[in-house]
Amino acid sequence: MTLNSRISVIGLGSPIMTDDSVGLRLAQRIQDRHLPDTDVRQEAVGGLDILPCIRGYSYTVIVDAIQTGKYGPGTVLIFDVADFEDTVRDVPAHDINLATAIRIGRQMDPDSMPCQVKFVAVEIADMQTMSEELTPAVAGSLDSAEKAVLHVIKGFQTDREQRSAGKK
């Protein structure tokens, strides 16, 4: 399979679980920009279910909530798949995290998996309370998180231009 040169932005989360909706909200903001060569999706998937969403794209940005406890709520983080290497495990299918799923996808069908995947994550405070509202710290981070997603997209666009010019 030949990868298209488009960029995929996938916002993950649940719209009714407080801060867990941050990825969905950010995906909507990006979609509202109508960026050229960029497809945006909002999904409530995890594990191996992410693979059909990223299949065929050259570049993918996954936008999601993260709860590490290492950072204050609303902190925006950018990760590469390699940053999660130590989390890749041989586990039952229902326990597979996104990094493990991408690794499996690249092993099973490397020609259909993106050449680059980046994660934009927002440290959250609450993902257990049923609510359609974000906590104040996470709501206050939406603008900077959106800028982070746009920064990653710009990097992908630059990489795509360099590849098409034969510089990479």
Backbone as a ProteinNet text record, in pm:
[ID]
protein_1_A
[PRIMARY]
MTLNSRISVIGLGSPIMTDDSVGLRLAQRIQDRHLPDTDVRQEAVGGLDILPCIRGYSYTVIVDAIQTGKYGPGTVLIFDVADFEDTVRDVPAHDINLATAIRIGRQMDPDSMPCQVKFVAVEIADMQTMSEELTPAVAGSLDSAEKAVLHVIKGFQTDREQRSAGKK
[TERTIARY]
83.9	0	88.2	53.8	124.5	56.7	136.6	81.5	41.3	-72	-105.1	-17.8	-13.9	72.9	-3.5	-123.8	-208.9	-168.4	-213.6	-190.9	-322.2	-314.2	-430.2	-417.6	-523.6	-531	-645.1	-613.4	-715.1	-725.4	-840.3	-867.7	-936.3	-880.2	-934.2	-997.6	-1097.5	-1155.9	-1302.2	-1359.5	-1501.6	-1564.9	-1673.1	-1733.7	-1804.3	-1821	-1897.1	-1814.5	-1683.1	-1598.5	-1501.1	-1554.4	-1480	-1361	-1238.6	-1119.3	-1082.7	-1138.8	-1107.6	-1154.7	-1238.8	-1287.1	-1191.5	-1079.1	-990.1	-939.7	-909.6	-864.2	-970.4	-1095.6	-1206.8	-1225.1	-1216.2	-1233.9	-1123.3	-1000.8	-889.6	-902.2	-944.3	-965.7	-1070.3	-1176.2	-1278.5	-1221.1	-1137.1	-1073.5	-989.4	-915.3	-832.6	-921.5	-1027.1	-1119.3	-1181.5	-1215.5	-1276.9	-1183.6	-1055.2	-957.8	-952.9	-1008.8	-1012	-873.5	-776.9	-639.8	-628.8	-553	-538.2	-461.3	-497	-428.7	-428.7	-528.7	-538	-677.9	-683.1	-809.7	-816.8	-930.8	-947.4	-1062.4	-1036.5	-1138.2	-1145.1	-1261.8	-1282.2	-1323.5	-1250.8	-1273.5	-1272.3	-1343.8	-1343	-1289.3	-1165.2	-1103.1	-970.9	-919.5	-788	-733.2	-612.2	-550.9	-545	-570.1	-560.2	-663.9	-770.8	-873.9	-823.5	-707.5	-651	-595.4	-556.9	-488.9	-569.3	-697.5	-771.5	-780.7	-772.3	-781	-655.4	-540.3	-414.4	-362.3	-421.6	-376.3	-380.2	-271.3	-264.1	-214.8	-204.2	-156.5	-4.9	57.7	201.7	233.1	143.3	167	40.3	59.1	-55.3	-21.4	-114.8	-109.5	-223.9	-191.1	-292.8	-301	-420.7	-442.6	-526.6	-475.9	-543	-512.7	-589.2	-563.8	-458.8	-383.3	-286	-291.4	-272.7	-275.3	-156.4	-44.8	78.6	100	43.7	68.2	201.8	278.6	409.6	400.9	292.7	278.5	146.8	137.9	13	-93.3	-220.9	-328.7	-321.1	-340.3	-333	-197.4	-98.6	33.4	21.7	76.8	71.8	206	199	318.3	313	430.4	441.1	534.3	486.2	563.4	577.1	684	703.9	675.2	642.9	618.3	736.4	858	977.4	978.9	912	906.4	831	754	674.7	731.5	852.6	913.1	909.2	933.3	936	797.7	691.5	556.5	506.4	582.6	540.6	554	445.4	441	366.2	395.3	314.9	205.5	86.2	-24.9	-150.7	-255	-380.5	-432.4	-503.4	-547.9	-623.6	-701.5	-779.4	-693.4	-569.7	-480.5	-373.9	-382.4	-279.5	-290.8	-178.4	-177.9	-149	-156.7	-140.7	-1.8	101	237.4	253.3	198.4	205.6	125.8	8.2	-74.4	-1.3	64	136.9	252.5	321.5	431	377.8	266.1	205.8	165.9	104.3	66.3	185.8	295.1	416.8	479.2	462.7	514.8	426.8	295.9	202.8	191.9	189.2	167.8	243.9	378.5	459.2	433	393	371.7	245.3	157.7	34.4	35.2	141.2	148	222.2	182.6	246.6	397.1	469.6	613.9	643.5	551.1	568.5	436.5	444.3	330.2	376.9	302.8	330.5	204.7	227.6	118.2	123.3	9.8	-4.4	-98.6	-47.7	-124.5	-138.9	-251.8	-277.1	-292.6	-208.8	-220.3	-354.8	-429.5	-563.8	-575.3	-683.5	-708.7	-813.7	-915.6	-1029.2	-1079.1	-1075.5	-1133.3	-1234.4	-1276.5	-1370.1	-1507.5	-1518.5	-1646.6	-1723.5	-1849.7	-1933.5	-1973.1	-1923.5	-1954.3	-1909.1	-1978.6	-1938.1	-1849.9	-1813.9	-1730.5	-1588.8	-1491.8	-1352.5	-1326.9	-1228.6	-1187.1	-1122	-1119.8	-1068.2	-925.2	-835.9	-695.9	-684.9	-760.9	-756	-824.5	-936.4	-1003.6	-911	-834.5	-741.5	-623.2	-601.7	-487.8	-524.7	-650.7	-693.2	-618	-597.8	-527.1	-383.4	-311.9	-173.1	-167.5	-262.9	-265.7	-294.6	-383.7	-412.7	-286.4	-213.4	-88.1	11.8	14.9	105.6	68.1	-60.2	-104.7	-66.8	-89.9	-54.3	96.7	174.7	320.6	361.7	301.1	331.9	290.8	173.3	127.5	225.6	271.5	368.6	497.3	542.7	661.4	640.2	521.9	490.2	487.5	430.8	426.6	567.3	654.8	793.9	862.4	842.9	901.2	849.8	720.5	660.3	721.1	738	796.6	940.8	1016.6	1156.5	1164.9	1075.3	1075.6	1039.6	941.1	899.6	1006.6	1088.1	1198.3	1321.7	1314.1	1426	1538.4	1511.5	1615.1	1630.7	1538.9	1548.4	1570.7
-118.1	0	124.2	217.9	344.9	441.6	506.3	604.3	729.6	787.5	917.1	1020.9	1138.6	1240.5	1328.7	1285.8	1364.8	1348.7	1443.1	1440.8	1404.4	1311.3	1269.6	1325.8	1389	1435.5	1358.5	1286.7	1206.7	1251.2	1304.9	1342.9	1226.9	1184.6	1070.9	1117.4	1042.2	1071.9	1037.8	1074.8	1055.5	1192.1	1223	1355.3	1376.8	1272.3	1286.2	1257.8	1248.6	1218.3	1333.1	1444.7	1564.4	1590.6	1586.5	1624.7	1525.5	1407	1309.7	1357	1458.3	1510	1608.9	1639	1742.4	1708.6	1584	1545.4	1568.4	1540.1	1561.4	1710.1	1789.9	1934.7	1995.6	1948.8	2000.5	1957.3	1834.8	1789.2	1876.5	1912.7	1999.1	2136.2	2190.4	2319.6	2311.3	2201.4	2184.6	2166.4	2087.6	2066.2	2198.7	2284.5	2414.1	2504.5	2474.7	2553.2	2514.1	2399.2	2351.5	2354.7	2294.5	2292.9	2204.5	2248.7	2165.7	2036.7	1930.5	1800.6	1745.3	1782.7	1737.2	1682.5	1558.2	1494.9	1485	1522.6	1524.5	1431.6	1353.2	1261.4	1274.1	1248.8	1238.1	1094.2	1028.3	886.3	855	752.4	699.5	557	546	414.9	409.9	291.4	271.4	139.5	109.2	-17.5	-35.7	-157.1	-190.4	-118.8	-69.2	0.3	130.2	177.3	298.8	270.2	146.5	114.2	149.7	115.9	157.2	308.9	381.7	527.8	591.7	525.6	585.1	518.1	408.5	330.9	416.9	415.9	484.5	628.1	683.6	822.1	824.3	926.1	943.9	999.2	1081.3	1150.9	1147.1	1126.2	1124.3	1199.1	1282	1346.9	1287.6	1230.3	1179.6	1276.6	1327.2	1426.6	1360.4	1363.9	1289.9	1349.9	1306.9	1339.4	1242.8	1289.5	1203.6	1237	1136	1160.4	1089	1161.6	1104	1140.5	1253.1	1303	1374.9	1379.8	1445.2	1594.6	1635.7	1774.1	1829.8	1960.2	2022.2	2006.7	2000.9	1992.8	2108.7	2076.9	2176.3	2181.9	2111.4	2107.8	2036.3	2097	2039.6	1973	1850.3	1771	1718.4	1712.9	1654	1534	1420.9	1297.2	1237.3	1162.8	1077.9	935.4	846.6	706.5	649.4	686.9	634.8	670.7	778.8	818	715.8	630.6	530.7	389.7	376.9	245	159.7	219.4	140.3	95.5	144.1	100.2	-10.8	-42.8	-146.1	-281.4	-356.8	-484.5	-589.3	-715.3	-825.4	-848.8	-799.7	-808.5	-853.2	-892.7	-927	-809.3	-839	-736.8	-621.8	-647.7	-540	-448.3	-484.7	-402.7	-329.3	-333.3	-275.1	-123.2	-55.7	90.1	133.4	264	312.4	283.8	297.8	272	126.4	35	-106.8	-134.2	-73.3	-92.1	-45.2	69.2	120.4	27.7	-21.9	-115.9	-242.1	-294.5	-412.2	-381.5	-266.3	-225.8	-218.4	-164	-152.7	-289.3	-384.5	-519.2	-596.2	-581.2	-656.8	-602.4	-473.3	-411.7	-279.1	-287.8	-165.1	-64.9	-112.4	-21.2	63.7	28.4	105.5	196.3	187.8	268	399.4	504.9	635.8	630.8	711.9	720.6	800	888.7	964.3	973.1	946.7	962.1	1044.6	1147.3	1230.6	1236.2	1251.7	1265.1	1404.6	1471.3	1593.8	1557	1565.9	1524.5	1640.8	1644.7	1746	1672.8	1711.4	1654.7	1698.7	1601.1	1631.2	1611.3	1664.3	1652.8	1545.9	1534.7	1447.8	1378.9	1246.3	1171.1	1068.2	1083.4	987.7	1045.6	1176.8	1240	1255.1	1216.1	1235.3	1381.9	1446.9	1587.4	1621.5	1713.2	1761.1	1884.8	1924.3	2042.3	2001.2	2074.9	2054.7	2123.2	2073.5	2145.4	2276.5	2379.2	2510.5	2507	2432.5	2429.9	2370.1	2265.8	2202.5	2291.4	2351.3	2444.2	2560.5	2606.4	2717.4	2681.4	2553.8	2510	2488	2503.6	2470	2549.3	2678.2	2758.3	2710.9	2686.4	2641	2499.5	2415.9	2280.3	2285.3	2373.2	2389.3	2435.4	2529.1	2575	2460.1	2371.6	2256.3	2163.1	2138.6	2054	2119.2	2249.2	2320.6	2317.6	2324.4	2315	2178.2	2072.4	1937.5	1924.8	1976.5	1971.6	2046	2162.3	2240.3	2159.9	2090.8	2006.3	1895.2	1835.4	1732.3	1790.6	1908.8	1973.5	2000.8	2047.3	2072.8	1943.3	1837.2	1707.6	1658.7	1672.8	1630.1	1707.4	1838.7	1920.8	1878.9	1852.5	1811	1675.3	1583.6	1451.2	1461	1544.3	1555.6	1626.3	1708.9	1776.6	1687.8	1569.8	1476.4	1509.4	1592.6	1633.6	1537.9	1443.6	1350.7	1210.5
0	0	0	-81.7	-86	10.3	92.3	185.1	109.9	149	91.6	161.6	112.1	172.3	271	306.2	394.9	541.6	620.1	764.5	832.4	924.1	1001.7	1142.8	1190.3	1328.3	1393	1500.3	1566.8	1711.8	1746.6	1884.1	1953.8	2065.5	2140	2270.3	2314.3	2444	2452.4	2563.4	2590.2	2613.8	2544.7	2559.7	2692.8	2771.2	2896.4	3021.6	3007.1	3122.6	3151	3187.7	3228.7	3136.2	3189.1	3113	3001.8	3003.6	2899.6	2762.5	2757.5	2628.9	2564	2627.4	2574.9	2434.2	2406	2273.1	2167.8	2201.9	2108.7	2080.4	2185	2168.8	2082.7	2103.8	2023.7	1878.2	1855.9	1717.8	1648.8	1721.2	1662.8	1626.8	1711.7	1682	1554.4	1540.1	1420.4	1298.8	1312.4	1200.3	1154.9	1249.3	1217.2	1136.7	1135.7	1059.5	911.4	876.3	736.9	672.8	739.8	689.9	565.9	465.9	345.1	376.1	306.5	316.4	459.1	538.1	676.2	701.6	745.5	781.4	933.1	989	1133.8	1172.4	1276.7	1328	1479.9	1532.9	1677.1	1704.3	1791	1815.5	1964.6	1999.9	2136.5	2128.1	2083	2064.3	2138.1	2152.1	2211.7	2161.7	2201.1	2162.2	2012	1968	1825.8	1739.7	1801.2	1725	1662.3	1703.5	1643.2	1504	1477	1351.3	1226	1216.2	1096	1079.8	1189.9	1184.8	1125.8	1141.7	1095	968.3	929.5	812.9	685.8	612.8	484.7	490.1	609.2	621.6	637.6	582.8	601.4	739.4	791	916.5	1002.6	1131.6	1222.7	1351.1	1394	1524.8	1606.5	1719.7	1810.7	1927.3	1952.4	2056.4	2165.5	2288.5	2393.7	2530.7	2626.8	2766.8	2820.2	2919.3	2985.8	3134.6	3216.3	3360.8	3423.4	3429.5	3483.6	3629.8	3670.2	3804.6	3816.6	3708.4	3709.3	3677.8	3617.2	3571	3623.2	3626.6	3667.8	3561.1	3601.8	3504	3404.9	3279.4	3173	3104.6	3155.6	3091.7	2957.9	2855	2720	2690.4	2643.8	2616.2	2473.5	2409.3	2275.8	2286.4	2237.7	2243.1	2104.6	2086.2	1969.8	2014.3	1922.1	1957.6	2035.3	1998.7	2066.8	2215.5	2252.9	2393.5	2478.8	2413.4	2484.8	2471.2	2419	2397.8	2523.5	2638.1	2761.2	2807.2	2739.4	2774.3	2683.3	2578	2483.4	2551.3	2547.8	2617.6	2535	2565.1	2514.4	2617.3	2588.4	2682.9	2608.6	2680.6	2614.1	2531.9	2424.7	2329.9	2395.2	2499.4	2560.4	2647.7	2671.9	2753.5	2672.1	2542.3	2457.2	2456.9	2486.5	2478.7	2334.7	2308.8	2171.1	2114.6	2195.5	2147.1	2105.8	2184.9	2150.7	2024	2011.4	1891.8	1766.3	1774	1657.1	1622.4	1722.3	1696.7	1627.3	1675.5	1613.3	1469.5	1448.2	1312.7	1219.8	1268.9	1186.9	1160.4	1252.5	1230.2	1132.9	1144.9	1061.4	919.7	905	774.5	767.3	763.2	772.1	659.7	544.1	432.1	446.2	540.6	556.3	678.5	758.2	880.7	855.7	925	905.7	929.6	852.7	874.2	1001.4	1040.2	1163.7	1239.6	1369.9	1459.2	1578	1608.2	1726.2	1812.3	1941.4	2037.1	2097	2099.9	2177.3	2290.7	2411.4	2528.7	2625.3	2691	2793.3	2926.4	3021.9	3156.6	3214.3	3264.6	3313.3	3463.2	3518.5	3661.4	3690.9	3602.6	3633.6	3507.6	3508.8	3397	3448.6	3573.4	3630.9	3659.5	3665.3	3691.4	3560.6	3563.2	3443.9	3434.8	3331.2	3307	3166.3	3104.7	2972.5	2982	3102.1	3124.3	3161.6	3109.5	3148.9	3282.4	3356.9	3476.8	3431.7	3516.6	3475.4	3421.2	3482.4	3435.7	3296.7	3269.8	3138.3	3034.6	3070.1	2979	2943.5	3041.1	3017.6	2930.1	2907.5	2825.2	2679.3	2642.4	2506.2	2398.9	2421.4	2319.9	2301	2409.7	2395.4	2339.3	2373.5	2317.6	2167.1	2127	1983.9	1909.5	1968.4	1907.4	1895.8	1994.7	1989.9	1874.4	1855.9	1744.3	1612	1599.7	1476.2	1452.3	1558.2	1547.8	1492.2	1541.4	1491.6	1345.4	1311.6	1171.5	1082.2	1124.3	1046.2	1025.4	1129.7	1116.4	1014.9	1015.8	917.8	776.6	761.2	629.4	577.7	664.8	626.9	585.7	663	629.6	494.4	471	344.3	227.4	244	137.7	109.8	214.4	197.7	130.1	166.9	104.1	-44.1	-74	-214.4	-298.4	-233.2	-303.3	-310.4	-246.6	-251.4	-156.7	-55.5	38	154.3	170.6	283.3	233.5
[MASK]
++++++++++++++++++++++++++++++++++++++++++++++++++++++++++++++++++++++++++++++++++++++++++++++++++++++++++++++++++++++++++++++++++++++++++++++++++++++++++++++++++++++++

